[in-house]
């Protein structure tokens, strides 16, 4: 028996042994875990700091393009 036949046999056995409520529960659990992971990633302090730093840099560049200097000159 090669690997492909073993995989197909295992998939058939799993499909035969699982009940619909098990699949629904597993799907809900997977989506819940995925949602929690995404929420943690989006609201982590490190990610918020990165977004704030990027926005600050872009704002500074826009001010420079408009001719407004935001940093004191070192020559004075």
Secondary structure, DSSP 8 states (H G I E B T S, - for coil): --HHHHHHHHHHHHHHH--HHHHHHHHHHHHHHHHHHHHHHHT-HHHHHHHHHHHHHHHHHHHHHTT---S--TT-
